[in-house]
């Protein structure tokens, strides 16, 4: 694969991630969009490393650190998803993200 094709795929991942982060209302979906952006950045960094550094270990360390950050972000997203599903059955307030007001709480369930 050429560096150009790797960067095109990385740019597409970042673009889809930006759209996903800006177009969604729930916090978990925003985190999924951010994860796609991080995937694109990791792919671009790995592509630059493979084509410029000649395969030195510095690029590998960068990719591993970025993957560790992504794993923590995924764990937070899954925890929020489980908490959201749990809240649906307990009739509690959930955080939703809206462009005009930031983070607001909305009551779900009967009467909400």
C-alpha positions as CSV (number, residue, x, y, z in Angstrom):
1,X,0.0,0.0,0.0
2,X,1.2,3.5,-0.8
3,X,1.3,6.3,1.7
4,X,-1.4,8.2,-0.3
5,X,-3.9,5.3,0.0
6,X,-3.2,5.0,3.7
7,X,-3.8,8.7,4.3
8,X,-7.0,8.6,2.2
9,X,-8.4,5.8,4.4
10,X,-7.2,7.7,7.5
11,X,-8.8,10.9,6.4
12,X,-12.1,9.0,5.7
13,X,-12.0,7.6,9.2
14,X,-11.4,11.0,10.7
15,X,-14.2,12.5,8.6
16,X,-16.7,9.8,9.5
17,X,-15.7,10.2,13.2
18,X,-16.2,14.0,13.1
19,X,-19.6,13.5,11.6
20,X,-20.5,10.9,14.1
21,X,-19.4,13.0,17.0
22,X,-21.3,16.1,15.9
23,X,-24.5,14.5,14.6
24,X,-25.3,12.3,17.6
25,X,-27.1,13.3,20.8
26,X,-26.1,10.5,23.2
27,X,-22.8,10.6,24.9
28,X,-21.9,7.0,24.0
29,X,-22.3,7.7,20.3
30,X,-20.2,10.9,20.6
31,X,-17.5,8.7,22.2
32,X,-17.8,6.2,19.2
33,X,-17.2,9.1,16.8
34,X,-14.2,10.2,18.8
35,X,-12.9,6.6,18.7
36,X,-13.2,6.6,14.9
37,X,-11.2,9.8,14.8
38,X,-8.5,8.3,17.0
39,X,-8.4,5.2,14.7
40,X,-7.8,7.5,11.7
41,X,-5.0,9.3,13.5
42,X,-3.4,6.0,14.5
43,X,-3.6,4.8,10.9
44,X,-2.0,8.0,9.6
45,X,0.8,7.8,12.3
46,X,1.5,4.2,11.4
47,X,1.6,5.0,7.7
48,X,4.0,7.9,8.2
49,X,6.2,5.7,10.4
50,X,6.3,2.9,7.9
51,X,7.2,5.1,5.0
52,X,9.6,7.6,6.6
53,X,11.3,6.0,9.6
54,X,12.2,2.8,7.8
55,X,10.4,0.6,10.4
56,X,12.1,2.0,13.6
57,X,10.6,1.2,17.0
58,X,9.6,4.8,17.8
59,X,6.5,4.5,15.6
60,X,5.5,1.3,17.1
61,X,5.6,2.8,20.6
62,X,3.4,5.7,19.4
63,X,0.8,3.3,18.0
64,X,0.8,1.2,21.1
65,X,0.3,4.2,23.4
66,X,-2.5,5.4,21.1
67,X,-4.1,2.0,21.3
68,X,-4.0,2.0,25.1
69,X,-5.7,5.4,25.1
70,X,-8.4,4.0,22.8
71,X,-8.9,1.0,25.1
72,X,-9.5,3.3,28.0
73,X,-12.0,5.3,26.0
74,X,-13.8,2.2,24.8
75,X,-14.1,1.0,28.5
76,X,-15.7,4.4,29.4
77,X,-18.1,4.1,26.5
78,X,-19.2,0.6,27.4
79,X,-19.6,1.6,31.0
80,X,-21.8,4.5,30.0
81,X,-23.8,2.2,27.7
82,X,-24.4,-0.3,30.5
83,X,-25.3,2.5,32.9
84,X,-27.8,3.9,30.3
85,X,-29.5,0.5,29.8
86,X,-29.6,0.1,33.6
87,X,-31.1,3.6,34.0
88,X,-33.8,2.8,31.4
89,X,-35.2,0.1,33.7
90,X,-34.8,2.1,36.9
91,X,-36.5,5.4,35.7
92,X,-33.5,7.7,36.3
93,X,-32.1,10.7,34.4
94,X,-29.7,10.2,31.6
95,X,-27.2,12.7,30.1
96,X,-27.8,13.8,26.5
97,X,-25.6,16.2,24.6
98,X,-27.2,19.1,22.7
99,X,-25.4,21.7,20.7
100,X,-27.3,24.7,22.3
101,X,-26.9,23.7,25.9
102,X,-24.1,21.3,26.5
103,X,-24.8,18.4,28.8
104,X,-28.4,18.3,30.0
105,X,-30.4,15.7,32.0
106,X,-33.6,14.2,30.6
107,X,-35.9,11.9,32.4
108,X,-36.7,8.6,30.6
109,X,-39.4,6.1,31.4
110,X,-43.1,6.4,32.4
111,X,-44.1,10.0,33.0
112,X,-40.8,11.5,31.6
